[in-house]
């Protein structure tokens, strides 16, 4: 994929230099009436597309050619889309022609390739935008972005091959699916009657504990309301029966 992207960027860079009438065309940014413009200097007669000398930074022609911050962003997005197409296509071809590749392997490979394409495109965009800020030559930002994308893409592939990142992602997907199947099987083997009995026993224990707590609180409240002579700890005496006389017939 980095080789294909570098070839694409090289062709785009050559077309840009041709349309700009050479690599010496310079640009500078000016502000006028609240708007920002790009001023081109060089040989307007040699340019095929931008024959004028001043364009708005939001001009469709500048964006299509990759000039200015909006143009650099559009060029980076188009490179990212191409990276996605190439990465997904390569993984799909491997899925078709490799009998040992499963759908999970395809999804894992596509995910890793998309992440690598996003990283390379983001770094390339940052490099091109920085070059466009400090360098006045129109063609240099595009060339810098292309070189950075190529270097980062190759570096990411080297890291992927050295640490088997893609294979680890695929293995993780297989492990997750296997664990899901195992848990589902274990859950299906559970006896519903045992689960019901366990739930009922737990609810019964909670109710018993609540009843005991209420009984203890009630008993304590009753004891607090009784006269002091009837409070536990104080001697309790029965009433005397000496003066009690039975009725005579």
Residue pairs with C-beta under 8 A, 6 or more apart in sequence:
1 83
1 86
1 87
1 90
1 113
1 117
1 153
1 157
2 120
2 149
2 150
2 153
2 154
2 157
4 86
5 79
5 82
5 83
5 86
5 120
5 149
5 150
5 153
6 146
6 149
6 150
8 79
8 82
9 79
9 142
9 145
9 146
9 149
9 150
10 146
12 66
12 75
12 142
12 146
13 139
13 142
13 143
13 146
16 65
16 66
16 138
16 139
16 142
17 23
17 139
18 48
19 47
19 48
19 49
19 50
19 65
20 42
20 47
20 49
20 50
20 65
20 138
20 139
21 42
21 43
21 44
21 45
21 46
21 47
21 48
22 42
22 43
22 46
23 137
23 139
24 42
24 137
25 40
25 41
25 42
25 43
25 47
25 137
25 138
25 139
26 40
26 41
26 42
26 136
26 137
26 138
27 38
27 39
27 40
27 41
27 67
27 68
27 136
27 137
27 138
28 38
28 39
28 41
28 136
29 36
29 37
29 38
29 39
29 57
29 68
30 36
30 37
30 39
30 54
31 37
35 56
36 56
36 57
37 54
37 55
37 56
37 57
38 54
38 55
38 56
38 57
38 59
38 62
38 67
38 68
39 53
39 54
40 47
40 50
40 52
40 53
40 54
40 55
40 138
41 53
44 50
44 51
44 52
44 53
45 51
49 61
49 65
50 61
50 62
50 65
50 67
55 61
55 62
56 62
57 68
57 69
57 70
58 70
62 68
62 70
62 71
63 70
63 71
63 74
64 71
64 74
65 71
66 72
66 74
66 75
66 141
66 142
67 138
68 132
69 129
69 132
72 125
72 128
72 129
72 132
72 141
72 142
72 145
73 125
73 129
75 128
75 142
75 145
76 121
76 122
76 124
76 125
76 128
76 145
77 121
79 121
79 124
79 149
80 117
80 118
80 121
83 113
83 116
83 117
83 120
83 121
83 153
84 113
84 114
84 117
87 110
87 113
87 114
87 116
87 117
88 110
88 113
88 114
90 113
91 106
91 109
91 110
91 113
92 106
94 101
94 106
94 109
95 101
95 103
95 105
95 106
102 174
104 170
104 173
104 174
104 177
105 170
105 173
107 173
108 166
108 169
108 170
108 172
108 173
109 166
109 169
109 170
111 169
112 160
112 165
112 166
112 169
116 153
116 156
116 157
116 160
119 152
119 156
120 149
120 152
120 153
120 156
121 149
123 148
123 149
123 152
124 145
124 146
124 148
124 149
124 152
125 145
127 144
127 145
127 148
128 141
128 142
128 144
128 145
128 148
129 141
131 140
131 141
131 144
131 145
132 140
132 141
135 141
159 165
160 166
223 231
223 232
228 234
229 236
230 236
